C-alpha cells in the first residue's frame, strides 16, 4: 500500500466516523423529542 493510499483510507475513515457520530447525535435528539412529545400529550389529557 502506497503512502497516498494510506492517506485516502485515513480520510475515508475520518469521514465515515464523522457521519456515524452525526447519525448518533441526531438519533439521540429524536429520542429526546419523542419523550417530550409524549409528556406533552400526557399533560394535555389531564
PDBQT receptor file of N, H, CA, C and O in Angstrom, charges set to zero:
ATOM      1  N   UNK A   1       0.854  -1.181   0.000  1.00  0.00    +0.000 N 
ATOM      2  CA  UNK A   1       0.000   0.000   0.000  1.00  0.00    +0.000 C 
ATOM      3  C   UNK A   1       0.897   1.240   0.000  1.00  0.00    +0.000 C 
ATOM      4  O   UNK A   1       1.800   1.367   0.827  1.00  0.00    +0.000 OA
ATOM      5  N   UNK A   2       0.637   2.138  -0.927  1.00  0.00    +0.000 N 
ATOM      6  H   UNK A   2      -0.097   2.035  -1.598  1.00  0.00    +0.000 HD
ATOM      7  CA  UNK A   2       1.460   3.349  -1.016  1.00  0.00    +0.000 C 
ATOM      8  C   UNK A   2       1.023   4.360   0.035  1.00  0.00    +0.000 C 
ATOM      9  O   UNK A   2      -0.012   4.211   0.683  1.00  0.00    +0.000 OA
ATOM     10  N   UNK A   3       1.843   5.386   0.179  1.00  0.00    +0.000 N 
ATOM     11  H   UNK A   3       2.684   5.507  -0.349  1.00  0.00    +0.000 HD
ATOM     12  CA  UNK A   3       1.517   6.445   1.147  1.00  0.00    +0.000 C 
ATOM     13  C   UNK A   3       0.228   7.145   0.768  1.00  0.00    +0.000 C 
ATOM     14  O   UNK A   3      -0.579   7.470   1.640  1.00  0.00    +0.000 OA
ATOM     15  N   UNK A   4       0.023   7.381  -0.507  1.00  0.00    +0.000 N 
ATOM     16  H   UNK A   4       0.678   7.117  -1.215  1.00  0.00    +0.000 HD
ATOM     17  CA  UNK A   4      -1.203   8.046  -0.961  1.00  0.00    +0.000 C 
ATOM     18  C   UNK A   4      -2.430   7.207  -0.625  1.00  0.00    +0.000 C 
ATOM     19  O   UNK A   4      -3.449   7.742  -0.189  1.00  0.00    +0.000 OA
ATOM     20  N   UNK A   5      -2.338   5.914  -0.824  1.00  0.00    +0.000 N 
ATOM     21  H   UNK A   5      -1.510   5.479  -1.178  1.00  0.00    +0.000 HD
ATOM     22  CA  UNK A   5      -3.467   5.044  -0.495  1.00  0.00    +0.000 C 
ATOM     23  C   UNK A   5      -3.765   5.062   0.995  1.00  0.00    +0.000 C 
ATOM     24  O   UNK A   5      -4.926   4.999   1.400  1.00  0.00    +0.000 OA
ATOM     25  N   UNK A   6      -2.721   5.147   1.811  1.00  0.00    +0.000 N 
ATOM     26  H   UNK A   6      -1.779   5.198   1.481  1.00  0.00    +0.000 HD
ATOM     27  CA  UNK A   6      -2.935   5.225   3.266  1.00  0.00    +0.000 C 
ATOM     28  C   UNK A   6      -3.656   6.510   3.644  1.00  0.00    +0.000 C 
ATOM     29  O   UNK A   6      -4.540   6.499   4.501  1.00  0.00    +0.000 OA
ATOM     30  N   UNK A   7      -3.277   7.634   3.001  1.00  0.00    +0.000 N 
ATOM     31  H   UNK A   7      -2.559   7.644   2.305  1.00  0.00    +0.000 HD
ATOM     32  CA  UNK A   7      -3.945   8.901   3.291  1.00  0.00    +0.000 C 
ATOM     33  C   UNK A   7      -5.411   8.877   2.859  1.00  0.00    +0.000 C 
ATOM     34  O   UNK A   7      -6.282   9.382   3.567  1.00  0.00    +0.000 OA
ATOM     35  N   UNK A   8      -5.675   8.288   1.696  1.00  0.00    +0.000 N 
ATOM     36  H   UNK A   8      -4.967   7.877   1.121  1.00  0.00    +0.000 HD
ATOM     37  CA  UNK A   8      -7.056   8.198   1.219  1.00  0.00    +0.000 C 
ATOM     38  C   UNK A   8      -7.878   7.326   2.164  1.00  0.00    +0.000 C 
ATOM     39  O   UNK A   8      -9.010   7.669   2.503  1.00  0.00    +0.000 OA
ATOM     40  N   UNK A   9      -7.309   6.204   2.587  1.00  0.00    +0.000 N 
ATOM     41  H   UNK A   9      -6.389   5.926   2.311  1.00  0.00    +0.000 HD
ATOM     42  CA  UNK A   9      -8.006   5.326   3.525  1.00  0.00    +0.000 C 
ATOM     43  C   UNK A   9      -8.278   6.042   4.839  1.00  0.00    +0.000 C 
ATOM     44  O   UNK A   9      -9.370   5.929   5.396  1.00  0.00    +0.000 OA
ATOM     45  N   UNK A  10      -7.300   6.768   5.331  1.00  0.00    +0.000 N 
ATOM     46  H   UNK A  10      -6.413   6.860   4.878  1.00  0.00    +0.000 HD
ATOM     47  CA  UNK A  10      -7.478   7.519   6.575  1.00  0.00    +0.000 C 
ATOM     48  C   UNK A  10      -8.559   8.585   6.420  1.00  0.00    +0.000 C 
ATOM     49  O   UNK A  10      -9.371   8.783   7.324  1.00  0.00    +0.000 OA
ATOM     50  N   UNK A  11      -8.574   9.274   5.275  1.00  0.00    +0.000 N 
ATOM     51  H   UNK A  11      -7.915   9.114   4.540  1.00  0.00    +0.000 HD
ATOM     52  CA  UNK A  11      -9.586  10.308   5.039  1.00  0.00    +0.000 C 
ATOM     53  C   UNK A  11     -10.981   9.696   5.009  1.00  0.00    +0.000 C 
ATOM     54  O   UNK A  11     -11.913  10.242   5.600  1.00  0.00    +0.000 OA
ATOM     55  N   UNK A  12     -11.128   8.560   4.322  1.00  0.00    +0.000 N 
ATOM     56  H   UNK A  12     -10.371   8.117   3.843  1.00  0.00    +0.000 HD
ATOM     57  CA  UNK A  12     -12.426   7.885   4.300  1.00  0.00    +0.000 C 
ATOM     58  C   UNK A  12     -12.847   7.451   5.698  1.00  0.00    +0.000 C 
ATOM     59  O   UNK A  12     -14.021   7.562   6.050  1.00  0.00    +0.000 OA
ATOM     60  N   UNK A  13     -11.926   6.969   6.482  1.00  0.00    +0.000 N 
ATOM     61  H   UNK A  13     -10.972   6.879   6.197  1.00  0.00    +0.000 HD
ATOM     62  CA  UNK A  13     -12.249   6.551   7.850  1.00  0.00    +0.000 C 
ATOM     63  C   UNK A  13     -12.705   7.731   8.699  1.00  0.00    +0.000 C 
ATOM     64  O   UNK A  13     -13.653   7.612   9.475  1.00  0.00    +0.000 OA
ATOM     65  N   UNK A  14     -12.038   8.862   8.553  1.00  0.00    +0.000 N 
ATOM     66  H   UNK A  14     -11.268   8.959   7.922  1.00  0.00    +0.000 HD
ATOM     67  CA  UNK A  14     -12.416  10.055   9.306  1.00  0.00    +0.000 C 
ATOM     68  C   UNK A  14     -13.810  10.513   8.899  1.00  0.00    +0.000 C 
ATOM     69  O   UNK A  14     -14.638  10.818   9.757  1.00  0.00    +0.000 OA
ATOM     70  N   UNK A  15     -14.075  10.563   7.599  1.00  0.00    +0.000 N 
ATOM     71  H   UNK A  15     -13.403  10.315   6.901  1.00  0.00    +0.000 HD
ATOM     72  CA  UNK A  15     -15.395  10.985   7.123  1.00  0.00    +0.000 C 
ATOM     73  C   UNK A  15     -16.467  10.016   7.608  1.00  0.00    +0.000 C 
ATOM     74  O   UNK A  15     -17.530  10.442   8.057  1.00  0.00    +0.000 OA
ATOM     75  N   UNK A  16     -16.196   8.719   7.520  1.00  0.00    +0.000 N 
ATOM     76  H   UNK A  16     -15.332   8.373   7.155  1.00  0.00    +0.000 HD
ATOM     77  CA  UNK A  16     -17.161   7.724   7.990  1.00  0.00    +0.000 C 
ATOM     78  C   UNK A  16     -17.433   7.908   9.480  1.00  0.00    +0.000 C 
ATOM     79  O   UNK A  16     -18.582   7.837   9.915  1.00  0.00    +0.000 OA
ATOM     80  N   UNK A  17     -16.382   8.144  10.262  1.00  0.00    +0.000 N 
ATOM     81  H   UNK A  17     -15.449   8.202   9.909  1.00  0.00    +0.000 HD
ATOM     82  CA  UNK A  17     -16.548   8.361  11.696  1.00  0.00    +0.000 C 
ATOM     83  C   UNK A  17     -17.384   9.592  12.000  1.00  0.00    +0.000 C 
ATOM     84  O   UNK A  17     -18.219   9.573  12.904  1.00  0.00    +0.000 OA
ATOM     85  N   UNK A  18     -17.162  10.662  11.247  1.00  0.00    +0.000 N 
ATOM     86  H   UNK A  18     -16.484  10.677  10.512  1.00  0.00    +0.000 HD
ATOM     87  CA  UNK A  18     -17.938  11.882  11.461  1.00  0.00    +0.000 C 
ATOM     88  C   UNK A  18     -19.409  11.682  11.100  1.00  0.00    +0.000 C 
ATOM     89  O   UNK A  18     -20.294  12.157  11.811  1.00  0.00    +0.000 OA
ATOM     90  N   UNK A  19     -19.668  10.984  10.005  1.00  0.00    +0.000 N 
ATOM     91  H   UNK A  19     -18.949  10.598   9.427  1.00  0.00    +0.000 HD
ATOM     92  CA  UNK A  19     -21.055  10.715   9.618  1.00  0.00    +0.000 C 
ATOM     93  C   UNK A  19     -21.729   9.834  10.668  1.00  0.00    +0.000 C 
ATOM     94  O   UNK A  19     -22.881  10.072  11.031  1.00  0.00    +0.000 OA
ATOM     95  N   UNK A  20     -21.026   8.832  11.148  1.00  0.00    +0.000 N 
ATOM     96  H   UNK A  20     -20.091   8.638  10.853  1.00  0.00    +0.000 HD
ATOM     97  CA  UNK A  20     -21.578   7.960  12.177  1.00  0.00    +0.000 C 
ATOM     98  C   UNK A  20     -21.888   8.754  13.453  1.00  0.00    +0.000 C 
ATOM     99  O   UNK A  20     -22.942   8.565  14.059  1.00  0.00    +0.000 OA
ATOM    100  N   UNK A  21     -20.993   9.620  13.849  1.00  0.00    +0.000 N 
ATOM    101  H   UNK A  21     -20.136   9.773  13.356  1.00  0.00    +0.000 HD
ATOM    102  CA  UNK A  21     -21.215  10.465  15.025  1.00  0.00    +0.000 C 
ATOM    103  C   UNK A  21     -22.432  11.366  14.825  1.00  0.00    +0.000 C 
ATOM    104  O   UNK A  21     -23.238  11.535  15.740  1.00  0.00    +0.000 OA
ATOM    105  N   UNK A  22     -22.564  11.941  13.632  1.00  0.00    +0.000 N 
ATOM    106  H   UNK A  22     -21.909  11.803  12.890  1.00  0.00    +0.000 HD
ATOM    107  CA  UNK A  22     -23.704  12.793  13.325  1.00  0.00    +0.000 C 
ATOM    108  C   UNK A  22     -25.012  12.012  13.450  1.00  0.00    +0.000 C 
ATOM    109  O   UNK A  22     -25.980  12.502  14.033  1.00  0.00    +0.000 OA
ATOM    110  N   UNK A  23     -25.039  10.806  12.906  1.00  0.00    +0.000 N 
ATOM    111  H   UNK A  23     -24.253  10.407  12.433  1.00  0.00    +0.000 HD
ATOM    112  CA  UNK A  23     -26.252   9.981  12.961  1.00  0.00    +0.000 C 
ATOM    113  C   UNK A  23     -26.605   9.647  14.405  1.00  0.00    +0.000 C 
ATOM    114  O   UNK A  23     -27.780   9.669  14.770  1.00  0.00    +0.000 OA
ATOM    115  N   UNK A  24     -25.607   9.339  15.233  1.00  0.00    +0.000 N 
ATOM    116  H   UNK A  24     -24.652   9.322  14.937  1.00  0.00    +0.000 HD
ATOM    117  CA  UNK A  24     -25.866   9.024  16.639  1.00  0.00    +0.000 C 
ATOM    118  C   UNK A  24     -26.430  10.245  17.365  1.00  0.00    +0.000 C 
ATOM    119  O   UNK A  24     -27.371  10.119  18.148  1.00  0.00    +0.000 OA
ATOM    120  N   UNK A  25     -25.862  11.417  17.112  1.00  0.00    +0.000 N 
ATOM    121  H   UNK A  25     -25.097  11.519  16.476  1.00  0.00    +0.000 HD
ATOM    122  CA  UNK A  25     -26.341  12.637  17.763  1.00  0.00    +0.000 C 
ATOM    123  C   UNK A  25     -27.782  12.936  17.356  1.00  0.00    +0.000 C 
ATOM    124  O   UNK A  25     -28.608  13.277  18.202  1.00  0.00    +0.000 OA
ATOM    125  N   UNK A  26     -28.083  12.809  16.070  1.00  0.00    +0.000 N 
ATOM    126  H   UNK A  26     -27.412  12.532  15.383  1.00  0.00    +0.000 HD
ATOM    127  CA  UNK A  26     -29.446  13.061  15.598  1.00  0.00    +0.000 C 
ATOM    128  C   UNK A  26     -30.415  12.042  16.202  1.00  0.00    +0.000 C 
ATOM    129  O   UNK A  26     -31.528  12.402  16.585  1.00  0.00    +0.000 OA
ATOM    130  N   UNK A  27     -30.007  10.782  16.289  1.00  0.00    +0.000 N 
ATOM    131  H   UNK A  27     -29.103  10.489  15.978  1.00  0.00    +0.000 HD
ATOM    132  CA  UNK A  27     -30.871   9.760  16.875  1.00  0.00    +0.000 C 
ATOM    133  C   UNK A  27     -31.179  10.085  18.334  1.00  0.00    +0.000 C 
ATOM    134  O   UNK A  27     -32.314   9.915  18.780  1.00  0.00    +0.000 OA
ATOM    135  N   UNK A  28     -30.185  10.549  19.074  1.00  0.00    +0.000 N 
ATOM    136  H   UNK A  28     -29.264  10.687  18.711  1.00  0.00    +0.000 HD
ATOM    137  CA  UNK A  28     -30.414  10.916  20.471  1.00  0.00    +0.000 C 
ATOM    138  C   UNK A  28     -31.370  12.099  20.585  1.00  0.00    +0.000 C 
ATOM    139  O   UNK A  28     -32.220  12.131  21.475  1.00  0.00    +0.000 OA
ATOM    140  N   UNK A  29     -31.230  13.072  19.684  1.00  0.00    +0.000 N 
ATOM    141  H   UNK A  29     -30.540  13.047  18.961  1.00  0.00    +0.000 HD
ATOM    142  CA  UNK A  29     -32.128  14.228  19.710  1.00  0.00    +0.000 C 
ATOM    143  C   UNK A  29     -33.559  13.820  19.385  1.00  0.00    +0.000 C 
ATOM    144  O   UNK A  29     -34.501  14.298  20.017  1.00  0.00    +0.000 OA
ATOM    145  N   UNK A  30     -33.726  12.935  18.401  1.00  0.00    +0.000 N 
ATOM    146  H   UNK A  30     -32.961  12.546  17.888  1.00  0.00    +0.000 HD
ATOM    147  CA  UNK A  30     -35.064  12.469  18.045  1.00  0.00    +0.000 C 
ATOM    148  C   UNK A  30     -35.686  11.718  19.212  1.00  0.00    +0.000 C 
ATOM    149  O   UNK A  30     -36.873  11.876  19.497  1.00  0.00    +0.000 OA
ATOM    150  N   UNK A  31     -34.883  10.900  19.887  1.00  0.00    +0.000 N 
ATOM    151  H   UNK A  31     -33.919  10.771  19.655  1.00  0.00    +0.000 HD
ATOM    152  CA  UNK A  31     -35.376  10.161  21.049  1.00  0.00    +0.000 C 
ATOM    153  C   UNK A  31     -35.860  11.126  22.136  1.00  0.00    +0.000 C 
ATOM    154  O   UNK A  31     -36.918  10.916  22.730  1.00  0.00    +0.000 OA
ATOM    155  N   UNK A  32     -35.088  12.175  22.392  1.00  0.00    +0.000 N 
ATOM    156  H   UNK A  32     -34.229  12.346  21.909  1.00  0.00    +0.000 HD
ATOM    157  CA  UNK A  32     -35.477  13.157  23.409  1.00  0.00    +0.000 C 
ATOM    158  C   UNK A  32     -36.748  13.892  23.003  1.00  0.00    +0.000 C 
ATOM    159  O   UNK A  32     -37.622  14.139  23.834  1.00  0.00    +0.000 OA
ATOM    160  N   UNK A  33     -36.847  14.243  21.715  1.00  0.00    +0.000 N 
ATOM    161  H   UNK A  33     -36.137  14.043  21.040  1.00  0.00    +0.000 HD
ATOM    162  CA  UNK A  33     -38.048  14.936  21.248  1.00  0.00    +0.000 C 
ATOM    163  C   UNK A  33     -39.283  14.048  21.370  1.00  0.00    +0.000 C 
ATOM    164  O   UNK A  33     -40.361  14.531  21.718  1.00  0.00    +0.000 OA
ATOM    165  N   UNK A  34     -39.134  12.752  21.087  1.00  0.00    +0.000 N 
ATOM    166  H   UNK A  34     -38.259  12.360  20.805  1.00  0.00    +0.000 HD
ATOM    167  CA  UNK A  34     -40.267  11.846  21.234  1.00  0.00    +0.000 C 
ATOM    168  C   UNK A  34     -40.728  11.771  22.685  1.00  0.00    +0.000 C 
ATOM    169  O   UNK A  34     -41.928  11.728  22.956  1.00  0.00    +0.000 OA
ATOM    170  N   UNK A  35     -39.777  11.755  23.621  1.00  0.00    +0.000 N 
ATOM    171  H   UNK A  35     -38.802  11.790  23.401  1.00  0.00    +0.000 HD
ATOM    172  CA  UNK A  35     -40.145  11.759  25.046  1.00  0.00    +0.000 C 
ATOM    173  C   UNK A  35     -40.880  13.038  25.401  1.00  0.00    +0.000 C 
ATOM    174  O   UNK A  35     -41.872  13.005  26.129  1.00  0.00    +0.000 OA
ATOM    175  N   UNK A  36     -40.395  14.171  24.889  1.00  0.00    +0.000 N 
ATOM    176  H   UNK A  36     -39.589  14.197  24.298  1.00  0.00    +0.000 HD
ATOM    177  CA  UNK A  36     -41.038  15.447  25.185  1.00  0.00    +0.000 C 
ATOM    178  C   UNK A  36     -42.458  15.491  24.618  1.00  0.00    +0.000 C 
ATOM    179  O   UNK A  36     -43.379  15.971  25.278  1.00  0.00    +0.000 OA
ATOM    180  N   UNK A  37     -42.630  14.991  23.402  1.00  0.00    +0.000 N 
ATOM    181  H   UNK A  37     -41.882  14.601  22.866  1.00  0.00    +0.000 HD
ATOM    182  CA  UNK A  37     -43.961  14.976  22.794  1.00  0.00    +0.000 C 
ATOM    183  C   UNK A  37     -44.892  14.075  23.597  1.00  0.00    +0.000 C 
ATOM    184  O   UNK A  37     -46.042  14.442  23.838  1.00  0.00    +0.000 OA
ATOM    185  N   UNK A  38     -44.421  12.914  24.013  1.00  0.00    +0.000 N 
ATOM    186  H   UNK A  38     -43.486  12.616  23.817  1.00  0.00    +0.000 HD
ATOM    187  CA  UNK A  38     -45.243  12.016  24.837  1.00  0.00    +0.000 C 
ATOM    188  C   UNK A  38     -45.649  12.689  26.146  1.00  0.00    +0.000 C 
ATOM    189  O   UNK A  38     -46.790  12.561  26.590  1.00  0.00    +0.000 OA
ATOM    190  N   UNK A  39     -44.712  13.403  26.758  1.00  0.00    +0.000 N 
ATOM    191  H   UNK A  39     -43.785  13.506  26.397  1.00  0.00    +0.000 HD
ATOM    192  CA  UNK A  39     -45.021  14.090  28.015  1.00  0.00    +0.000 C 
ATOM    193  C   UNK A  39     -46.051  15.182  27.782  1.00  0.00    +0.000 C 
ATOM    194  O   UNK A  39     -46.950  15.366  28.602  1.00  0.00    +0.000 OA
ATOM    195  N   UNK A  40     -45.937  15.907  26.681  1.00  0.00    +0.000 N 
ATOM    196  H   UNK A  40     -45.206  15.758  26.014  1.00  0.00    +0.000 HD
ATOM    197  CA  UNK A  40     -46.904  16.960  26.392  1.00  0.00    +0.000 C 
ATOM    198  C   UNK A  40     -48.290  16.372  26.099  1.00  0.00    +0.000 C 
ATOM    199  O   UNK A  40     -49.306  16.928  26.514  1.00  0.00    +0.000 OA
ATOM    200  N   UNK A  41     -48.319  15.256  25.389  1.00  0.00    +0.000 N 
ATOM    201  H   UNK A  41     -47.493  14.804  25.052  1.00  0.00    +0.000 HD
ATOM    202  CA  UNK A  41     -49.608  14.625  25.118  1.00  0.00    +0.000 C 
ATOM    203  C   UNK A  41     -50.252  14.127  26.398  1.00  0.00    +0.000 C 
ATOM    204  O   UNK A  41     -51.468  14.231  26.561  1.00  0.00    +0.000 OA
ATOM    205  N   UNK A  42     -49.462  13.591  27.298  1.00  0.00    +0.000 N 
ATOM    206  H   UNK A  42     -48.474  13.506  27.165  1.00  0.00    +0.000 HD
ATOM    207  CA  UNK A  42     -49.990  13.092  28.565  1.00  0.00    +0.000 C 
ATOM    208  C   UNK A  42     -50.519  14.255  29.404  1.00  0.00    +0.000 C 
ATOM    209  O   UNK A  42     -51.570  14.133  30.032  1.00  0.00    +0.000 OA
ATOM    210  N   UNK A  43     -49.800  15.382  29.421  1.00  0.00    +0.000 N 
ATOM    211  H   UNK A  43     -48.946  15.482  28.911  1.00  0.00    +0.000 HD
ATOM    212  CA  UNK A  43     -50.261  16.558  30.175  1.00  0.00    +0.000 C 
ATOM    213  C   UNK A  43     -51.552  17.123  29.579  1.00  0.00    +0.000 C 
ATOM    214  O   UNK A  43     -52.395  17.631  30.318  1.00  0.00    +0.000 OA
ATOM    215  N   UNK A  44     -51.715  17.043  28.280  1.00  0.00    +0.000 N 
ATOM    216  H   UNK A  44     -51.030  16.630  27.681  1.00  0.00    +0.000 HD
ATOM    217  CA  UNK A  44     -52.900  17.564  27.621  1.00  0.00    +0.000 C 
ATOM    218  C   UNK A  44     -54.142  16.753  27.922  1.00  0.00    +0.000 C 
ATOM    219  O   UNK A  44     -55.251  17.284  27.880  1.00  0.00    +0.000 OA
ATOM    220  N   UNK A  45     -53.975  15.473  28.225  1.00  0.00    +0.000 N 
ATOM    221  H   UNK A  45     -53.074  15.041  28.259  1.00  0.00    +0.000 HD
ATOM    222  CA  UNK A  45     -55.134  14.620  28.505  1.00  0.00    +0.000 C 
ATOM    223  C   UNK A  45     -55.770  14.937  29.856  1.00  0.00    +0.000 C 
ATOM    224  O   UNK A  45     -56.976  14.771  30.037  1.00  0.00    +0.000 OA
ATOM    225  N   UNK A  46     -54.951  15.395  30.802  1.00  0.00    +0.000 N 
ATOM    226  H   UNK A  46     -53.971  15.531  30.655  1.00  0.00    +0.000 HD
ATOM    227  CA  UNK A  46     -55.456  15.605  32.157  1.00  0.00    +0.000 C 
ATOM    228  C   UNK A  46     -56.203  16.864  32.286  1.00  0.00    +0.000 C 
ATOM    229  O   UNK A  46     -56.692  17.183  33.370  1.00  0.00    +0.000 OA
TER     230      UNK A  46
